[in-house]
Each structure stands twice: as C-alpha cells, then as structure tokens.
Amino acid sequence: MVKDEVLQVTGEFTMHGQTKTITLPVEVLGIGTHPYNQKPVAGFETRTALLRSDYAVNSWADAAGVLGDEVRGSVTIEAIADE
C-alpha cells in the first residue's frame, strides 16, 4: 500500500433488513510507525452515498420534506498492529 492509493473494498452492507453488496473506494491516508507505542500504523478513509429507498427506509410520510433519499457517510480508520 502506498499513501494516496485508492483501494476498492467490496462487502455486504445491511440496513433495515435489506442486504446489498457494495464497493467502497478506500483511500490510504498514510502508513508509518505509531509515535507512542512504536507499532506499525495505517490510516484509511472512505466516503459514500446510499439511497434510503434501496434499503426500504422511506416508508414513513415525510410531510415536512426535510429528508432526502440520499444519505452520505464517511469513515476514517486508524489501524494499529497488534503484535
């Protein structure tokens, strides 16, 4: 892995009883040595957008019109080796 490399990570995602296979673009933020415990460490980040309707999460009346179908999310991970 190299910093700024983008990995395509595929897996099963379940929400509201609906399971779908999704692929997330995961950016490698950096790889190095943790400054406190001297163990290998790597940082990753992904962002995605899902449609509520794909997971049957649009069954209530949204009278105010404030909830859109698209939901955006992001995840940032710091992974430290467990040696």
N, CA, C and O atoms as a CHARMM CRD file, in Angstrom:
* protein
*
  332
    1    1 MET  N      0.83200  -1.18600   0.00000 PROA 1      0.00000
    2    1 MET  CA     0.00000   0.00000   0.00000 PROA 1      0.00000
    3    1 MET  C      0.87300   1.24400   0.00000 PROA 1      0.00000
    4    1 MET  O      1.94900   1.28200   0.59700 PROA 1      0.00000
    5    2 VAL  N      0.38300   2.23600  -0.67500 PROA 2      0.00000
    6    2 VAL  CA     1.10000   3.49900  -0.80400 PROA 2      0.00000
    7    2 VAL  C      0.15200   4.63300  -0.44200 PROA 2      0.00000
    8    2 VAL  O     -1.03800   4.57400  -0.75400 PROA 2      0.00000
    9    3 LYS  N      0.67200   5.66300   0.21500 PROA 3      0.00000
   10    3 LYS  CA    -0.13600   6.83100   0.55100 PROA 3      0.00000
   11    3 LYS  C     -0.82600   7.35200  -0.70900 PROA 3      0.00000
   12    3 LYS  O     -0.22600   7.36800  -1.78400 PROA 3      0.00000
   13    4 ASP  N     -2.05500   7.76800  -0.58200 PROA 4      0.00000
   14    4 ASP  CA    -2.90200   8.27600  -1.66300 PROA 4      0.00000
   15    4 ASP  C     -3.39500   7.18800  -2.62000 PROA 4      0.00000
   16    4 ASP  O     -4.09300   7.49600  -3.58600 PROA 4      0.00000
   17    5 GLU  N     -3.04600   5.92200  -2.37000 PROA 5      0.00000
   18    5 GLU  CA    -3.58600   4.82400  -3.16400 PROA 5      0.00000
   19    5 GLU  C     -5.06400   4.66000  -2.80000 PROA 5      0.00000
   20    5 GLU  O     -5.44300   4.86600  -1.64700 PROA 5      0.00000
   21    6 VAL  N     -5.89400   4.29400  -3.77100 PROA 6      0.00000
   22    6 VAL  CA    -7.31400   4.06300  -3.51000 PROA 6      0.00000
   23    6 VAL  C     -7.60300   2.58300  -3.72100 PROA 6      0.00000
   24    6 VAL  O     -7.41100   2.04800  -4.81200 PROA 6      0.00000
   25    7 LEU  N     -8.06800   1.93400  -2.66200 PROA 7      0.00000
   26    7 LEU  CA    -8.41500   0.52000  -2.70000 PROA 7      0.00000
   27    7 LEU  C     -9.91300   0.39000  -2.92900 PROA 7      0.00000
   28    7 LEU  O    -10.68300   1.20700  -2.42400 PROA 7      0.00000
   29    8 GLN  N    -10.33700  -0.60900  -3.67300 PROA 8      0.00000
   30    8 GLN  CA   -11.76400  -0.88200  -3.88300 PROA 8      0.00000
   31    8 GLN  C    -12.12900  -2.04000  -2.94900 PROA 8      0.00000
   32    8 GLN  O    -11.71900  -3.17800  -3.18200 PROA 8      0.00000
   33    9 VAL  N    -12.89300  -1.75600  -1.90000 PROA 9      0.00000
   34    9 VAL  CA   -13.24500  -2.74700  -0.88900 PROA 9      0.00000
   35    9 VAL  C    -14.71300  -3.12200  -1.06200 PROA 9      0.00000
   36    9 VAL  O    -15.59600  -2.26800  -0.98400 PROA 9      0.00000
   37   10 THR  N    -14.96200  -4.40800  -1.29800 PROA 10     0.00000
   38   10 THR  CA   -16.31300  -4.89600  -1.55100 PROA 10     0.00000
   39   10 THR  C    -16.77200  -5.76200  -0.38500 PROA 10     0.00000
   40   10 THR  O    -16.01500  -6.58700   0.12900 PROA 10     0.00000
   41   11 GLY  N    -18.02400  -5.56300   0.02400 PROA 11     0.00000
   42   11 GLY  CA   -18.58200  -6.36100   1.10900 PROA 11     0.00000
   43   11 GLY  C    -20.09000  -6.25700   1.14600 PROA 11     0.00000
   44   11 GLY  O    -20.69800  -5.57500   0.32100 PROA 11     0.00000
   45   12 GLU  N    -20.68500  -6.93300   2.10100 PROA 12     0.00000
   46   12 GLU  CA   -22.12800  -6.92800   2.28800 PROA 12     0.00000
   47   12 GLU  C    -22.49200  -5.82700   3.28900 PROA 12     0.00000
   48   12 GLU  O    -21.87700  -5.72600   4.35100 PROA 12     0.00000
   49   13 PHE  N    -23.48200  -5.01100   2.95500 PROA 13     0.00000
   50   13 PHE  CA   -23.96200  -3.94500   3.82600 PROA 13     0.00000
   51   13 PHE  C    -25.44500  -4.18700   4.07900 PROA 13     0.00000
   52   13 PHE  O    -26.22600  -4.32800   3.13800 PROA 13     0.00000
   53   14 THR  N    -25.82900  -4.23600   5.34800 PROA 14     0.00000
   54   14 THR  CA   -27.22200  -4.47200   5.71900 PROA 14     0.00000
   55   14 THR  C    -27.75900  -3.26900   6.47300 PROA 14     0.00000
   56   14 THR  O    -27.13700  -2.77700   7.41400 PROA 14     0.00000
   57   15 MET  N    -28.92200  -2.80700   6.04400 PROA 15     0.00000
   58   15 MET  CA   -29.61300  -1.73200   6.73200 PROA 15     0.00000
   59   15 MET  C    -31.11200  -1.98800   6.61500 PROA 15     0.00000
   60   15 MET  O    -31.62400  -2.24000   5.52400 PROA 15     0.00000
   61   16 HSD  N    -31.80100  -1.92200   7.73000 PROA 16     0.00000
   62   16 HSD  CA   -33.25500  -2.06800   7.76100 PROA 16     0.00000
   63   16 HSD  C    -33.70000  -3.39800   7.15900 PROA 16     0.00000
   64   16 HSD  O    -34.72800  -3.47100   6.48600 PROA 16     0.00000
   65   17 GLY  N    -32.90800  -4.46000   7.40900 PROA 17     0.00000
   66   17 GLY  CA   -33.24900  -5.79700   6.93000 PROA 17     0.00000
   67   17 GLY  C    -32.93100  -6.06800   5.47500 PROA 17     0.00000
   68   17 GLY  O    -33.19400  -7.16800   4.98700 PROA 17     0.00000
   69   18 GLN  N    -32.37700  -5.10400   4.77100 PROA 18     0.00000
   70   18 GLN  CA   -32.01700  -5.26200   3.35700 PROA 18     0.00000
   71   18 GLN  C    -30.49700  -5.37900   3.25100 PROA 18     0.00000
   72   18 GLN  O    -29.77800  -4.54000   3.79300 PROA 18     0.00000
   73   19 THR  N    -30.00100  -6.40300   2.56300 PROA 19     0.00000
   74   19 THR  CA   -28.56500  -6.60300   2.38800 PROA 19     0.00000
   75   19 THR  C    -28.20900  -6.43500   0.92100 PROA 19     0.00000
   76   19 THR  O    -28.86000  -6.99500   0.03900 PROA 19     0.00000
   77   20 LYS  N    -27.17000  -5.65700   0.67700 PROA 20     0.00000
   78   20 LYS  CA   -26.68800  -5.42700  -0.68700 PROA 20     0.00000
   79   20 LYS  C    -25.16900  -5.49600  -0.68300 PROA 20     0.00000
   80   20 LYS  O    -24.52500  -5.19200   0.32100 PROA 20     0.00000
   81   21 THR  N    -24.60400  -5.89800  -1.81300 PROA 21     0.00000
   82   21 THR  CA   -23.16300  -5.86800  -1.99100 PROA 21     0.00000
   83   21 THR  C    -22.78600  -4.46600  -2.45000 PROA 21     0.00000
   84   21 THR  O    -23.32700  -3.95600  -3.43200 PROA 21     0.00000
   85   22 ILE  N    -21.85200  -3.84800  -1.72900 PROA 22     0.00000
   86   22 ILE  CA   -21.39600  -2.51300  -2.11500 PROA 22     0.00000
   87   22 ILE  C    -19.87300  -2.50500  -2.20800 PROA 22     0.00000
   88   22 ILE  O    -19.19700  -3.30900  -1.56600 PROA 22     0.00000
   89   23 THR  N    -19.35100  -1.60400  -3.00100 PROA 23     0.00000
   90   23 THR  CA   -17.90600  -1.40800  -3.13100 PROA 23     0.00000
   91   23 THR  C    -17.59100   0.02000  -2.73000 PROA 23     0.00000
   92   23 THR  O    -18.16600   0.97000  -3.26200 PROA 23     0.00000
   93   24 LEU  N    -16.66700   0.16000  -1.78100 PROA 24     0.00000
   94   24 LEU  CA   -16.27800   1.47600  -1.28600 PROA 24     0.00000
   95   24 LEU  C    -14.86600   1.81900  -1.75000 PROA 24     0.00000
   96   24 LEU  O    -13.97400   0.97500  -1.67100 PROA 24     0.00000
   97   25 PRO  N    -14.65200   3.02700  -2.22500 PROA 25     0.00000
   98   25 PRO  CA   -13.29400   3.47000  -2.53900 PROA 25     0.00000
   99   25 PRO  C    -12.61400   3.90800  -1.23400 PROA 25     0.00000
  100   25 PRO  O    -13.03000   4.88800  -0.61500 PROA 25     0.00000
  101   26 VAL  N    -11.58500   3.19200  -0.82400 PROA 26     0.00000
  102   26 VAL  CA   -10.90000   3.46700   0.44000 PROA 26     0.00000
  103   26 VAL  C     -9.53200   4.07100   0.13700 PROA 26     0.00000
  104   26 VAL  O     -8.67700   3.42900  -0.47400 PROA 26     0.00000
  105   27 GLU  N     -9.34200   5.30200   0.56900 PROA 27     0.00000
  106   27 GLU  CA    -8.07500   5.99500   0.34700 PROA 27     0.00000
  107   27 GLU  C     -7.09800   5.67600   1.47200 PROA 27     0.00000
  108   27 GLU  O     -7.45200   5.73000   2.65000 PROA 27     0.00000
  109   28 VAL  N     -5.87200   5.34500   1.09900 PROA 28     0.00000
  110   28 VAL  CA    -4.80900   5.13100   2.08200 PROA 28     0.00000
  111   28 VAL  C     -4.26600   6.50900   2.44700 PROA 28     0.00000
  112   28 VAL  O     -3.68700   7.19800   1.60800 PROA 28     0.00000
  113   29 LEU  N     -4.45800   6.90500   3.71000 PROA 29     0.00000
  114   29 LEU  CA    -4.02100   8.22800   4.16300 PROA 29     0.00000
  115   29 LEU  C     -2.54300   8.25800   4.53200 PROA 29     0.00000
  116   29 LEU  O     -1.88500   9.29200   4.41400 PROA 29     0.00000
  117   30 GLY  N     -2.03100   7.12500   4.97600 PROA 30     0.00000
  118   30 GLY  CA    -0.61900   7.06800   5.34200 PROA 30     0.00000
  119   30 GLY  C     -0.29500   5.78100   6.06700 PROA 30     0.00000
  120   30 GLY  O     -1.17000   5.13100   6.64000 PROA 30     0.00000
  121   31 ILE  N      0.97000   5.42600   6.03100 PROA 31     0.00000
  122   31 ILE  CA     1.47000   4.22500   6.69800 PROA 31     0.00000
  123   31 ILE  C      2.75700   4.62100   7.40500 PROA 31     0.00000
  124   31 ILE  O      3.59000   5.33100   6.84200 PROA 31     0.00000
  125   32 GLY  N      2.91500   4.16200   8.63500 PROA 32     0.00000
  126   32 GLY  CA     4.13200   4.51600   9.35600 PROA 32     0.00000
  127   32 GLY  C      4.23500   3.79000  10.67500 PROA 32     0.00000
  128   32 GLY  O      3.71500   2.68600  10.83600 PROA 32     0.00000
  129   33 THR  N      4.91400   4.42000  11.62100 PROA 33     0.00000
  130   33 THR  CA     5.10500   3.88100  12.95900 PROA 33     0.00000
  131   33 THR  C      4.40700   4.80000  13.94900 PROA 33     0.00000
  132   33 THR  O      4.58200   6.01800  13.91000 PROA 33     0.00000
  133   34 HSD  N      3.61500   4.20700  14.83800 PROA 34     0.00000
  134   34 HSD  CA     2.89700   4.99500  15.83900 PROA 34     0.00000
  135   34 HSD  C      3.91800   5.66400  16.77000 PROA 34     0.00000
  136   34 HSD  O      4.83000   4.99400  17.25500 PROA 34     0.00000
  137   35 PRO  N      3.78300   6.96500  17.02700 PROA 35     0.00000
  138   35 PRO  CA     4.79800   7.67700  17.80400 PROA 35     0.00000
  139   35 PRO  C      4.88500   7.27300  19.27200 PROA 35     0.00000
  140   35 PRO  O      5.92200   7.48400  19.90200 PROA 35     0.00000
  141   36 TYR  N      3.82000   6.69700  19.83100 PROA 36     0.00000
  142   36 TYR  CA     3.84100   6.36000  21.26100 PROA 36     0.00000
  143   36 TYR  C      4.23100   4.91800  21.53400 PROA 36     0.00000
  144   36 TYR  O      5.01700   4.65200  22.44300 PROA 36     0.00000
  145   37 ASN  N      3.68700   3.97500  20.75100 PROA 37     0.00000
  146   37 ASN  CA     3.97400   2.56400  21.04400 PROA 37     0.00000
  147   37 ASN  C      4.91400   1.91700  20.03300 PROA 37     0.00000
  148   37 ASN  O      5.25500   0.74200  20.17200 PROA 37     0.00000
  149   38 GLN  N      5.33600   2.66200  19.02300 PROA 38     0.00000
  150   38 GLN  CA     6.29600   2.20100  18.01000 PROA 38     0.00000
  151   38 GLN  C      5.79800   1.00800  17.19400 PROA 38     0.00000
  152   38 GLN  O      6.60300   0.28200  16.61000 PROA 38     0.00000
  153   39 LYS  N      4.48600   0.79800  17.14700 PROA 39     0.00000
  154   39 LYS  CA     3.91600  -0.28300  16.33800 PROA 39     0.00000
  155   39 LYS  C      3.52900   0.26400  14.96500 PROA 39     0.00000
  156   39 LYS  O      3.27100   1.45900  14.81900 PROA 39     0.00000
  157   40 PRO  N      3.49000  -0.62300  13.94700 PROA 40     0.00000
  158   40 PRO  CA     3.04800  -0.18300  12.62200 PROA 40     0.00000
  159   40 PRO  C      1.61600   0.35600  12.68000 PROA 40     0.00000
  160   40 PRO  O      0.76500  -0.19000  13.38300 PROA 40     0.00000
  161   41 VAL  N      1.36200   1.43500  11.93100 PROA 41     0.00000
  162   41 VAL  CA     0.04800   2.07000  11.92300 PROA 41     0.00000
  163   41 VAL  C     -0.28400   2.50900  10.48900 PROA 41     0.00000
  164   41 VAL  O      0.60000   2.86400   9.71000 PROA 41     0.00000
  165   42 ALA  N     -1.57300   2.47500  10.16800 PROA 42     0.00000
  166   42 ALA  CA    -2.01400   2.91100   8.84200 PROA 42     0.00000
  167   42 ALA  C     -3.33900   3.65100   8.99100 PROA 42     0.00000
  168   42 ALA  O     -4.15000   3.32200   9.85700 PROA 42     0.00000
  169   43 GLY  N     -3.54900   4.64500   8.14600 PROA 43     0.00000
  170   43 GLY  CA    -4.79300   5.41300   8.16600 PROA 43     0.00000
  171   43 GLY  C     -5.55000   5.24500   6.85900 PROA 43     0.00000
  172   43 GLY  O     -4.95500   5.21900   5.78200 PROA 43     0.00000
  173   44 PHE  N     -6.87900   5.12900   6.96600 PROA 44     0.00000
  174   44 PHE  CA    -7.73700   4.91500   5.81000 PROA 44     0.00000
  175   44 PHE  C     -8.97200   5.80100   5.92500 PROA 44     0.00000
  176   44 PHE  O     -9.39400   6.15600   7.02600 PROA 44     0.00000
  177   45 GLU  N     -9.54700   6.15400   4.77700 PROA 45     0.00000
  178   45 GLU  CA   -10.77700   6.94600   4.78700 PROA 45     0.00000
  179   45 GLU  C    -11.63500   6.56900   3.59000 PROA 45     0.00000
  180   45 GLU  O    -11.12600   6.31200   2.49900 PROA 45     0.00000
  181   46 THR  N    -12.94600   6.54000   3.81100 PROA 46     0.00000
  182   46 THR  CA   -13.87800   6.31400   2.71200 PROA 46     0.00000
  183   46 THR  C    -15.08900   7.22200   2.88400 PROA 46     0.00000
  184   46 THR  O    -15.45500   7.58900   4.00100 PROA 46     0.00000
  185   47 ARG  N    -15.69300   7.57100   1.78000 PROA 47     0.00000
  186   47 ARG  CA   -16.93500   8.34800   1.75000 PROA 47     0.00000
  187   47 ARG  C    -17.84900   7.68700   0.73900 PROA 47     0.00000
  188   47 ARG  O    -17.40300   7.19400  -0.29700 PROA 47     0.00000
  189   48 THR  N    -19.14200   7.68400   1.05700 PROA 48     0.00000
  190   48 THR  CA   -20.08900   7.07400   0.14000 PROA 48     0.00000
  191   48 THR  C    -21.45300   7.74000   0.28400 PROA 48     0.00000
  192   48 THR  O    -21.70200   8.49000   1.22800 PROA 48     0.00000
  193   49 ALA  N    -22.30100   7.45700  -0.64100 PROA 49     0.00000
  194   49 ALA  CA   -23.69200   7.92700  -0.58700 PROA 49     0.00000
  195   49 ALA  C    -24.58400   6.72800  -0.87000 PROA 49     0.00000
  196   49 ALA  O    -24.34400   5.97000  -1.81000 PROA 49     0.00000
  197   50 LEU  N    -25.61300   6.56500  -0.05100 PROA 50     0.00000
  198   50 LEU  CA   -26.58500   5.48700  -0.21500 PROA 50     0.00000
  199   50 LEU  C    -27.96700   6.09900  -0.39600 PROA 50     0.00000
  200   50 LEU  O    -28.23200   7.21500   0.05000 PROA 50     0.00000
  201   51 LEU  N    -28.82700   5.36000  -1.05000 PROA 51     0.00000
  202   51 LEU  CA   -30.21300   5.79200  -1.19200 PROA 51     0.00000
  203   51 LEU  C    -31.06600   5.06400  -0.15700 PROA 51     0.00000
  204   51 LEU  O    -31.03800   3.83600  -0.07400 PROA 51     0.00000
  205   52 ARG  N    -31.82200   5.82300   0.62700 PROA 52     0.00000
  206   52 ARG  CA   -32.71100   5.21500   1.62200 PROA 52     0.00000
  207   52 ARG  C    -33.68400   4.25500   0.95600 PROA 52     0.00000
  208   52 ARG  O    -34.00300   3.20400   1.51100 PROA 52     0.00000
  209   53 SER  N    -34.14900   4.60900  -0.21600 PROA 53     0.00000
  210   53 SER  CA   -35.13300   3.77000  -0.92000 PROA 53     0.00000
  211   53 SER  C    -34.56800   2.40300  -1.30700 PROA 53     0.00000
  212   53 SER  O    -35.33000   1.44700  -1.45200 PROA 53     0.00000
  213   54 ASP  N    -33.25100   2.29000  -1.47700 PROA 54     0.00000
  214   54 ASP  CA   -32.63700   0.99300  -1.78500 PROA 54     0.00000
  215   54 ASP  C    -32.73800   0.02500  -0.61100 PROA 54     0.00000
  216   54 ASP  O    -32.62300  -1.18700  -0.79400 PROA 54     0.00000
  217   55 TYR  N    -32.95100   0.55200   0.58700 PROA 55     0.00000
  218   55 TYR  CA   -32.99300  -0.25600   1.80300 PROA 55     0.00000
  219   55 TYR  C    -34.35600  -0.17400   2.49400 PROA 55     0.00000
  220   55 TYR  O    -34.46800  -0.47200   3.68400 PROA 55     0.00000
  221   56 ALA  N    -35.37400   0.22300   1.76200 PROA 56     0.00000
  222   56 ALA  CA   -36.74900   0.30300   2.27600 PROA 56     0.00000
  223   56 ALA  C    -36.84600   1.18800   3.51800 PROA 56     0.00000
  224   56 ALA  O    -37.60400   0.89100   4.44200 PROA 56     0.00000
  225   57 VAL  N    -36.07900   2.27000   3.53500 PROA 57     0.00000
  226   57 VAL  CA   -36.09900   3.19300   4.66700 PROA 57     0.00000
  227   57 VAL  C    -36.80800   4.47900   4.25100 PROA 57     0.00000
  228   57 VAL  O    -36.41000   5.57400   4.64800 PROA 57     0.00000
  229   58 ASN  N    -37.82900   4.34000   3.47300 PROA 58     0.00000
  230   58 ASN  CA   -38.59300   5.52200   3.06600 PROA 58     0.00000
  231   58 ASN  C    -40.08100   5.27300   3.22500 PROA 58     0.00000
  232   58 ASN  O    -40.89500   5.84500   2.50000 PROA 58     0.00000
  233   59 SER  N    -40.43200   4.42000   4.17200 PROA 59     0.00000
  234   59 SER  CA   -41.81700   4.00300   4.28800 PROA 59     0.00000
  235   59 SER  C    -42.68200   4.93600   5.12200 PROA 59     0.00000
  236   59 SER  O    -43.90000   4.75900   5.16400 PROA 59     0.00000
  237   60 TRP  N    -42.08900   5.92700   5.79200 PROA 60     0.00000
  238   60 TRP  CA   -42.91000   6.85300   6.55900 PROA 60     0.00000
  239   60 TRP  C    -43.17000   8.12100   5.75900 PROA 60     0.00000
  240   60 TRP  O    -42.44800   8.42500   4.81000 PROA 60     0.00000
  241   61 ALA  N    -44.16600   8.83200   6.13400 PROA 61     0.00000
  242   61 ALA  CA   -44.50800  10.07800   5.44100 PROA 61     0.00000
  243   61 ALA  C    -43.57900  11.18300   5.91600 PROA 61     0.00000
  244   61 ALA  O    -43.47900  11.44700   7.11400 PROA 61     0.00000
  245   62 ASP  N    -42.91900  11.81200   4.99900 PROA 62     0.00000
  246   62 ASP  CA   -42.02200  12.92800   5.31000 PROA 62     0.00000
  247   62 ASP  C    -42.74400  14.21700   4.93200 PROA 62     0.00000
  248   62 ASP  O    -42.40900  14.87600   3.94800 PROA 62     0.00000
  249   63 ALA  N    -43.73800  14.55300   5.73600 PROA 63     0.00000
  250   63 ALA  CA   -44.61400  15.68000   5.41200 PROA 63     0.00000
  251   63 ALA  C    -43.85600  16.99900   5.29600 PROA 63     0.00000
  252   63 ALA  O    -44.23300  17.86300   4.50400 PROA 63     0.00000
  253   64 ALA  N    -42.79600  17.15800   6.07500 PROA 64     0.00000
  254   64 ALA  CA   -42.06100  18.42800   6.04700 PROA 64     0.00000
  255   64 ALA  C    -41.11900  18.50700   4.84800 PROA 64     0.00000
  256   64 ALA  O    -40.65800  19.59400   4.50000 PROA 64     0.00000
  257   65 GLY  N    -40.82600  17.37400   4.21400 PROA 65     0.00000
  258   65 GLY  CA   -39.93400  17.37500   3.06000 PROA 65     0.00000
  259   65 GLY  C    -38.49000  17.66000   3.40200 PROA 65     0.00000
  260   65 GLY  O    -37.74200  18.14100   2.55200 PROA 65     0.00000
  261   66 VAL  N    -38.07300  17.37300   4.64100 PROA 66     0.00000
  262   66 VAL  CA   -36.70600  17.69200   5.04800 PROA 66     0.00000
  263   66 VAL  C    -35.73000  16.52900   4.87600 PROA 66     0.00000
  264   66 VAL  O    -34.51600  16.72900   4.92900 PROA 66     0.00000
  265   67 LEU  N    -36.24200  15.32500   4.67200 PROA 67     0.00000
  266   67 LEU  CA   -35.37500  14.16800   4.49700 PROA 67     0.00000
  267   67 LEU  C    -35.28900  13.79900   3.02900 PROA 67     0.00000
  268   67 LEU  O    -36.30600  13.51000   2.39700 PROA 67     0.00000
  269   68 GLY  N    -34.08400  13.80700   2.48200 PROA 68     0.00000
  270   68 GLY  CA   -33.89600  13.38700   1.10900 PROA 68     0.00000
  271   68 GLY  C    -33.67100  11.89500   1.03400 PROA 68     0.00000
  272   68 GLY  O    -33.49500  11.24300   2.06300 PROA 68     0.00000
  273   69 ASP  N    -33.67400  11.34600  -0.15600 PROA 69     0.00000
  274   69 ASP  CA   -33.44700   9.91800  -0.35700 PROA 69     0.00000
  275   69 ASP  C    -31.97300   9.56700  -0.18800 PROA 69     0.00000
  276   69 ASP  O    -31.64500   8.46600   0.25300 PROA 69     0.00000
  277   70 GLU  N    -31.09000  10.48800  -0.53300 PROA 70     0.00000
  278   70 GLU  CA   -29.65200  10.21800  -0.46500 PROA 70     0.00000
  279   70 GLU  C    -29.11300  10.50300   0.93200 PROA 70     0.00000
  280   70 GLU  O    -29.38000  11.55400   1.51500 PROA 70     0.00000
  281   71 VAL  N    -28.34000   9.53400   1.46300 PROA 71     0.00000
  282   71 VAL  CA   -27.67900   9.68000   2.75400 PROA 71     0.00000
  283   71 VAL  C    -26.17800   9.54800   2.50800 PROA 71     0.00000
  284   71 VAL  O    -25.72200   8.57100   1.91400 PROA 71     0.00000
  285   72 ARG  N    -25.42700  10.52300   2.96300 PROA 72     0.00000
  286   72 ARG  CA   -23.97300  10.49900   2.78800 PROA 72     0.00000
  287   72 ARG  C    -23.29900  10.13700   4.09900 PROA 72     0.00000
  288   72 ARG  O    -23.74700  10.52300   5.17800 PROA 72     0.00000
  289   73 GLY  N    -22.20900   9.38400   3.98100 PROA 73     0.00000
  290   73 GLY  CA   -21.46800   8.98800   5.17700 PROA 73     0.00000
  291   73 GLY  C    -19.98400   8.91800   4.89600 PROA 73     0.00000
  292   73 GLY  O    -19.55300   8.78400   3.75000 PROA 73     0.00000
  293   74 SER  N    -19.21400   9.01200   5.95800 PROA 74     0.00000
  294   74 SER  CA   -17.76200   8.86800   5.83500 PROA 74     0.00000
  295   74 SER  C    -17.22800   8.11200   7.04100 PROA 74     0.00000
  296   74 SER  O    -17.79400   8.16800   8.13300 PROA 74     0.00000
  297   75 VAL  N    -16.13000   7.40700   6.82000 PROA 75     0.00000
  298   75 VAL  CA   -15.47400   6.64100   7.87600 PROA 75     0.00000
  299   75 VAL  C    -13.97700   6.89100   7.76600 PROA 75     0.00000
  300   75 VAL  O    -13.39600   6.80100   6.68400 PROA 75     0.00000
  301   76 THR  N    -13.35700   7.20700   8.90800 PROA 76     0.00000
  302   76 THR  CA   -11.90400   7.35000   8.97900 PROA 76     0.00000
  303   76 THR  C    -11.39800   6.32800   9.99100 PROA 76     0.00000
  304   76 THR  O    -11.92100   6.23400  11.10200 PROA 76     0.00000
  305   77 ILE  N    -10.37900   5.56600   9.60300 PROA 77     0.00000
  306   77 ILE  CA    -9.86300   4.47800  10.43900 PROA 77     0.00000
  307   77 ILE  C     -8.36600   4.64900  10.65300 PROA 77     0.00000
  308   77 ILE  O     -7.61600   4.93700   9.72100 PROA 77     0.00000
  309   78 GLU  N     -7.95000   4.46500  11.90400 PROA 78     0.00000
  310   78 GLU  CA    -6.53100   4.34200  12.22200 PROA 78     0.00000
  311   78 GLU  C     -6.32900   2.92600  12.71600 PROA 78     0.00000
  312   78 GLU  O     -6.87200   2.54900  13.75400 PROA 78     0.00000
  313   79 ALA  N     -5.56100   2.13900  11.99500 PROA 79     0.00000
  314   79 ALA  CA    -5.33900   0.73300  12.32700 PROA 79     0.00000
  315   79 ALA  C     -3.91700   0.56700  12.86300 PROA 79     0.00000
  316   79 ALA  O     -2.94400   0.92400  12.19800 PROA 79     0.00000
  317   80 ILE  N     -3.81400   0.01700  14.07900 PROA 80     0.00000
  318   80 ILE  CA    -2.52100  -0.20700  14.72400 PROA 80     0.00000
  319   80 ILE  C     -2.29900  -1.70200  14.83900 PROA 80     0.00000
  320   80 ILE  O     -3.19500  -2.43500  15.25700 PROA 80     0.00000
  321   81 ALA  N     -1.10500  -2.15900  14.46800 PROA 81     0.00000
  322   81 ALA  CA    -0.77200  -3.57600  14.52200 PROA 81     0.00000
  323   81 ALA  C     -0.84400  -4.07800  15.96000 PROA 81     0.00000
  324   81 ALA  O     -0.43000  -3.39700  16.89700 PROA 81     0.00000
  325   82 ASP  N     -1.37900  -5.28500  16.10800 PROA 82     0.00000
  326   82 ASP  CA    -1.48700  -5.91900  17.41600 PROA 82     0.00000
  327   82 ASP  C     -0.44800  -7.02700  17.48100 PROA 82     0.00000
  328   82 ASP  O     -0.76900  -8.20100  17.29600 PROA 82     0.00000
  329   83 GLU  N      0.77100  -6.65800  17.73700 PROA 83     0.00000
  330   83 GLU  CA     1.87200  -7.62800  17.74200 PROA 83     0.00000
  331   83 GLU  C      2.18600  -8.09000  19.14100 PROA 83     0.00000
  332   83 GLU  O      3.08500  -8.90800  19.33500 PROA 83     0.00000
